């Protein structure tokens, strides 16, 4: 079986991005650009993958620590040829084919890279010693800024000329180099050291290896890609936005073909890492991010944002709700305008209504908090009813404490539970109660000021205002004027 290694060029500063963040860490559909490239390579089962880092190298290394790739440092950015030369020490002794590509091409697919590998393998009988290298080209209406692919009368590739080095005739060529190559490892090891800086930019150009191969009588093969966007690099925020739009539509297309209804793909934002079950419906304005998993037959309504969370089958998340780092059981209902901060674990058939906020809450099957409540650092059993305006007072200014509510308890509206406190099974907390001590199972607790009525008190104080009379006086004053 043929062995493959990959070199990913990720050392550039990305000046046109105008950002302190390394260019390859800018995200497309929730994943850094370099992450998309490494994902495509993973499907090819590379023997080795070497990432060349430079600007912001510590951030890049930290982001992809544990991903199985190797990093080498390009201390000076002296061109693409110099970047590859920096990686060759890590591949010393490697025999096979070496794929070279950039880390800022997030739309590249594994199928395209496999196509390049197949083309190169077919060219091993071409020329005196077989194909030295193969690369991907594309046809652009406006090729300004790109290296031009030069061919001879037989349509064979003879070289690539960078924009600044082009003659007036070469500038008219609209076939461009996309920066994807695969090299015979022996040719690459030997020839990369021969590159010179005799060009307009004074850099070591990797494409100069093509003219070297031609002089040696080695074969050159070009795969001309029809989808220009897939193989184009991202150099500024405009191109980043364009790549993100293409990636989003690609993700949503895959979801729809798998049985998910997306009502308006142009206004739906789903990260590449998200999974959605069959027969779920996603409404416009929804953001699904990170490691989120949506179950089957779910309904995610307008304006919902779900991040790093698991939503059980047959759950409805109503409009304008936010869910962060939480798990929700089967058949639950959230919202509208509900907010789940990180750390919640809600059981099946739980109902969280409008303007309810949860943080680090475990809630059992069938419990509900219908509206206007804050529940934080709480363990709530099954079948519990939490009335409107309930607050678990979990913070004393220094520490957080737990509120525990057992199964089938009833918490009346406008109650405050001052943690640490426990409410027993089947206990009843009367509306307007401030609970500061544990409530036994089956007990009623009421803690509010006794209601007193003083008949005629308002009149005695002279506080009655006849608004009708006051209005008539105002009108007379206006007529008098």
C-alpha positions in Angstrom: 0.0 0.0 0.0 1.4 3.4 -1.0 2.4 5.7 1.9 1.4 9.3 2.1 2.5 12.2 4.2 1.1 15.7 4.3 2.7 19.1 4.9 0.2 21.9 5.9 1.5 25.4 5.5 0.1 27.5 8.4 2.9 29.9 9.3 1.6 33.1 7.6 0.5 36.1 9.6 -2.5 36.8 7.4 -1.9 40.6 7.2 -5.0 41.3 5.2 -7.2 39.7 8.0 -6.1 42.7 10.2 -6.2 40.5 13.3 -4.1 39.5 16.2 -5.5 36.0 15.8 -3.4 33.7 13.5 -5.2 33.5 10.1 -5.7 29.7 10.2 -7.5 30.0 13.6 -10.3 32.2 12.2 -13.4 30.1 12.2 -15.7 28.9 9.4 -18.9 27.3 10.7 -17.5 27.0 14.2 -14.2 25.3 13.3 -10.9 27.0 12.7 -9.9 27.0 9.0 -6.9 24.7 9.8 -9.3 22.3 11.5 -11.3 21.9 8.3 -8.1 21.1 6.3 -6.9 18.6 8.9 -10.4 17.0 8.9 -10.1 16.4 5.1 -6.6 14.9 5.6 -7.9 12.6 8.3 -10.2 10.9 5.8 -7.2 10.1 3.7 -5.4 8.3 6.5 -2.1 10.0 6.1 1.0 8.2 7.6 2.3 11.6 8.9 0.9 15.1 9.0 3.3 18.0 9.6 2.0 21.5 10.2 4.4 24.4 9.6 3.7 27.1 12.1 5.2 30.6 12.5 3.1 33.6 13.4 1.1 32.9 16.6 2.6 29.4 16.7 1.8 28.9 20.4 -1.9 29.5 19.8 -2.0 27.1 16.8 -0.2 24.4 18.7 -2.5 24.8 21.7 -5.7 24.7 19.5 -4.6 21.4 17.9 -2.8 19.7 20.8 -3.6 16.1 20.9 -4.8 16.0 17.3 -2.1 13.6 16.2 -0.3 16.1 14.0 3.4 17.2 14.2 4.5 20.8 14.3 7.6 22.4 12.9 8.6 26.1 13.3 9.3 28.4 10.3 11.1 31.2 12.1 11.3 33.4 9.1 8.6 33.5 6.4 10.7 33.4 3.2 8.1 31.9 0.9 6.3 28.6 0.3 9.4 26.8 -0.7 11.1 27.8 2.5 8.1 26.6 4.5 8.2 23.2 2.9 12.0 23.0 3.5 11.3 23.7 7.2 9.2 20.6 7.3 11.5 18.2 5.5 13.6 17.5 8.5 10.6 16.0 10.2 10.0 13.7 7.1 13.6 12.6 6.8 13.7 9.0 5.6 10.0 9.0 4.5 9.4 7.1 1.3 6.2 7.7 -0.6 4.2 10.7 -1.8 4.1 14.0 0.1 0.9 16.1 -0.2 1.5 19.9 0.3 -1.4 22.3 1.0 -2.3 25.5 2.8 -4.1 25.7 6.1 -6.3 28.6 5.0 -8.4 26.6 2.4 -11.3 25.5 4.6 -13.6 24.3 1.9 -11.3 21.6 0.5 -12.9 18.2 0.6 -11.4 14.7 1.1 -12.9 13.6 -2.3 -10.9 16.3 -4.1 -7.7 15.4 -2.4 -8.3 11.7 -3.2 -8.8 12.7 -6.8 -5.4 14.4 -6.8 -3.8 11.3 -5.3 -5.3 9.1 -8.0 -4.2 11.4 -10.8 -0.7 11.4 -9.4 -0.6 7.6 -9.1 -1.7 7.2 -12.7 1.2 9.5 -13.8 3.9 7.3 -12.3 4.6 5.9 -15.7 4.8 9.3 -17.3 8.1 10.8 -18.4 11.5 9.2 -18.0 11.1 8.4 -14.3 7.4 8.9 -13.7 5.5 11.9 -12.4 7.6 14.1 -10.1 4.6 16.0 -8.9 0.9 16.8 -9.6 -1.1 19.8 -8.6 -4.6 21.4 -8.7 -5.3 24.3 -11.0 -8.5 26.3 -11.6 -9.9 28.6 -14.3 -10.6 32.2 -13.1 -12.3 34.9 -15.1 -10.0 37.4 -13.4 -6.7 35.7 -12.4 -5.2 38.8 -11.0 -2.9 38.1 -8.0 -2.5 34.3 -8.7 0.4 32.3 -10.2 -0.3 31.4 -13.8 0.0 27.9 -15.2 2.1 27.9 -18.3 1.7 25.2 -20.9 3.4 24.4 -24.2 2.0 23.6 -27.7 1.2 20.1 -26.6 -0.8 21.5 -23.6 1.8 20.1 -21.1 2.6 22.1 -18.0 6.0 23.7 -18.2 5.9 26.0 -15.2 4.0 28.3 -12.9 4.8 32.1 -12.9 3.8 34.3 -10.0 1.8 37.5 -10.7 4.8 39.9 -10.1 7.0 37.9 -12.4 4.6 37.5 -15.3 5.2 38.9 -18.8 2.3 40.9 -20.3 1.3 37.8 -22.3 1.4 35.5 -19.2 -0.8 37.9 -17.4 -3.6 37.0 -19.9 -3.5 33.4 -18.8 -6.6 32.5 -16.7 -5.5 29.0 -15.5 -4.1 29.5 -12.0 -2.2 27.5 -9.4 -4.3 26.8 -6.2 -1.4 25.7 -4.0 -2.3 22.0 -3.7 0.6 19.7 -4.7 1.6 16.1 -4.3 5.3 15.2 -4.7 7.4 12.1 -5.1 9.3 12.2 -1.8 12.7 11.5 -3.3 12.3 14.4 -5.8 11.0 16.7 -3.1 13.9 15.9 -0.7 16.5 16.5 -3.4 15.0 19.5 -5.3 13.7 21.6 -2.4 17.2 22.5 -1.5 17.9 23.9 -5.0 15.3 26.6 -4.9 16.6 30.2 -5.3 15.2 33.6 -4.6 15.7 35.1 -8.1 12.2 36.6 -8.4 10.4 39.8 -7.8 9.6 39.0 -4.1 13.0 37.6 -3.2 11.3 34.4 -1.8 11.7 30.7 -2.3 8.8 29.7 -4.5 7.5 26.1 -4.2 6.1 26.2 -7.8 9.6 26.6 -9.2 9.9 22.8 -8.6 7.7 22.4 -11.6 10.3 23.8 -14.0 13.0 21.7 -12.3 10.9 18.6 -12.9 10.4 19.5 -16.6 14.2 20.0 -17.1 14.7 16.5 -15.6 12.2 15.0 -18.0 9.8 14.1 -15.2 6.1 14.1 -15.6 3.8 16.9 -14.4 0.1 16.4 -14.0 -2.6 19.0 -13.3 -6.1 18.4 -12.0 -8.2 21.4 -13.1 -10.9 21.9 -10.6 -14.3 23.1 -11.7 -15.3 24.4 -8.2 -13.1 27.4 -7.8 -14.5 28.2 -4.3 -13.4 24.9 -2.9 -9.8 25.4 -3.6 -9.4 29.1 -3.0 -7.6 30.4 0.1 -9.1 32.9 2.6 -7.1 36.1 2.9 -9.5 38.7 4.3 -12.7 39.0 6.2 -14.8 39.2 3.0 -13.4 35.9 1.8 -13.9 34.4 5.3 -17.6 35.4 5.2 -17.9 33.9 1.7 -16.3 30.7 2.8 -18.6 30.5 5.8 -21.7 30.9 3.7 -20.6 28.1 1.4 -19.8 25.9 4.3 -23.1 26.6 6.0 -25.1 25.6 2.9 -23.0 22.5 2.5 -23.7 21.5 6.1 -27.5 22.2 5.8 -27.7 20.3 2.5 -26.2 17.2 4.2 -28.7 17.6 7.1 -31.7 18.0 4.7 -30.6 14.9 2.7 -30.4 13.0 6.0 -34.1 13.8 6.8 -33.9 17.1 8.6 -36.3 19.9 7.6 -34.5 23.3 7.4 -37.2 25.9 6.6 -34.8 28.7 5.4 -31.2 27.6 4.8 -30.2 31.1 4.1 -31.0 32.2 7.6 -29.9 29.1 9.6 -26.5 28.7 11.2 -25.3 25.2 12.1 -21.7 24.4 12.9 -19.9 21.5 11.1 -19.6 19.7 14.4 -23.4 19.6 15.2 -25.6 16.5 14.7 -29.3 16.6 14.1 -31.7 13.6 14.1 -34.2 12.6 11.5 -37.6 14.4 11.2 -36.4 17.4 13.3 -37.4 20.8 12.1 -35.1 23.8 12.3 -36.7 27.3 11.9 -35.0 30.5 10.6 -32.6 32.4 12.8 -31.4 29.3 14.7 -27.8 28.9 15.8 -26.6 25.4 16.6 -23.0 25.5 17.8 -20.1 23.4 19.1 -20.7 19.8 20.1 -24.5 20.1 20.1 -26.6 17.0 19.4 -30.3 17.4 18.5 -32.4 14.2 18.7 -35.1 12.9 16.4 -38.4 14.7 15.8 -37.3 17.8 17.6 -38.7 21.3 16.9 -36.2 24.2 17.1 -38.1 27.4 16.7 -37.0 30.9 15.5 -34.1 32.7 17.1 -33.0 29.8 19.3 -29.3 29.4 20.1 -28.0 26.1 21.4 -24.3 25.6 22.2 -22.5 22.4 23.3 -25.7 20.7 24.4 -27.7 17.5 24.0 -31.4 17.8 23.2 -33.5 14.6 23.6 -35.9 13.2 21.0 -39.2 14.9 20.5 -38.2 18.0 22.4 -39.5 21.5 21.5 -37.3 24.5 22.0 -39.5 27.5 21.5 -38.6 30.9 20.1 -35.7 33.0 21.4 -34.4 30.5 23.9 -30.8 30.0 24.8 -29.2 26.6 25.9 -25.6 26.4 26.9 -23.7 23.2 27.9 -26.8 21.4 29.1 -28.6 18.2 28.5 -32.4 18.0 28.0 -34.4 14.7 28.1 -36.9 13.3 25.7 -40.2 15.1 25.1 -39.3 18.3 27.0 -40.4 21.8 26.2 -38.3 24.9 26.6 -39.3 28.5 26.2 -40.1 30.8 24.7 -37.5 33.1 26.1 -36.0 30.5 28.4 -32.3 30.5 29.3 -30.3 27.5 30.3 -26.9 28.5 31.5 -24.1 25.8 31.6 -24.4 22.7 33.8 -28.1 21.7 33.6 -29.4 18.1 33.3 -33.1 18.0 32.7 -35.1 14.8 32.6 -37.8 13.6 30.2 -41.0 15.7 29.7 -39.6 18.6 31.7 -41.2 22.0 31.0 -39.3 25.2 31.3 -41.4 28.2 30.3 -40.9 31.8 29.3 -38.4 33.9 31.1 -37.1 31.1 33.3 -33.4 31.0 33.9 -31.5 27.8 35.0 -27.9 27.3 36.1 -26.5 24.0 37.3 -29.9 22.4 37.9 -30.8 18.7 37.9 -34.5 18.3 37.3 -36.4 15.0 37.3 -39.0 13.7 34.9 -42.1 15.8 34.4 -41.1 18.7 36.6 -42.0 22.2 35.4 -41.2 25.8 36.0 -43.7 27.7 33.9 -42.5 31.3 34.0 -40.5 34.1 35.5 -38.2 32.1 37.8 -34.5 31.8 38.6 -33.3 28.3 39.6 -29.6 28.0 40.3 -27.5 25.2 42.0 -30.6 23.1 42.6 -31.5 19.4 42.6 -35.2 19.0 41.8 -37.0 15.7 41.8 -39.7 14.4 39.5 -43.2 15.8 39.3 -42.3 19.1 41.0 -44.2 22.3 40.2 -42.3 25.5 40.5 -44.6 28.6 40.6 -44.0 31.9 38.9 -41.4 34.2 40.4 -39.6 31.5 42.4 -36.0 32.1 43.2 -33.4 29.7 44.7 -31.1 32.1 46.6 -27.9 30.2 46.0 -25.2 32.8 46.7 -24.3 34.5 50.0 -21.7 36.8 48.5 -18.8 34.3 49.0 -20.1 30.8 48.3 -22.7 28.9 46.3 -25.1 26.5 48.1 -27.5 23.8 46.9 -31.3 23.8 47.1 -32.9 20.3 47.1 -36.5 19.8 46.2 -37.8 16.2 46.5 -40.4 14.5 44.2 -43.9 15.9 43.8 -43.3 19.0 45.9 -45.2 22.1 45.1 -43.5 25.5 45.2 -46.0 28.4 45.3 -45.5 31.5 43.2 -43.1 34.3 44.4 -41.3 32.0 46.8 -37.6 32.3 47.8 -35.7 29.3 48.9 -32.5 30.4 50.7 -29.9 27.7 50.3 -28.7 25.5 51.7 -32.2 24.2 52.2 -34.3 21.1 51.5 -38.0 20.7 50.6 -39.3 17.2 51.3 -41.4 14.9 49.2 -45.0 16.1 48.6 -44.3 19.2 50.6 -46.1 22.4 49.9 -44.6 25.9 49.9 -47.2 28.6 50.1 -47.1 31.5 47.7 -44.9 34.4 48.8 -43.0 32.3 51.3 -39.3 32.7 52.1 -37.9 29.3 53.1 -34.9 29.4 55.3 -35.2 26.0 57.0 -35.8 22.5 55.7 -39.4 21.5 55.0 -40.4 18.0 56.1 -42.1 15.6 53.6 -45.8 16.3 53.3 -45.7 19.5 55.2 -47.0 23.0 54.4 -44.8 26.0 55.0 -46.1 29.5 54.9 -43.9 32.4 55.9 -45.4 35.8 55.1 -46.7 38.8 57.0 -50.3 38.5 58.4 -52.8 40.3 56.2 -54.5 43.2 58.0 -57.5 45.3 56.6 -58.3 48.8 57.9 -61.7 49.9 56.6 -61.9 53.5 55.4 -58.2 54.2 55.9 -57.7 55.8 52.4 -60.5 58.3 52.9 -59.3 59.2 56.4 -55.9 60.0 55.0 -57.4 62.2 52.3 -55.7 60.2 49.6 -58.8 59.8 47.3 -58.3 61.6 44.0 -61.3 62.1 41.7 -59.6 61.9 38.3 -62.8 62.9 36.5 -63.0 66.2 38.4 -59.4 66.9 37.9 -59.8 66.4 34.2 -62.7 68.9 34.1 -60.6 71.5 35.9 -57.8 71.1 33.4 -60.1 71.6 30.5 -61.6 74.8 32.0 -58.2 76.2 32.5 -57.3 75.5 28.9 -60.5 77.2 27.6 -59.8 80.2 29.8 -56.5 80.7 28.1 
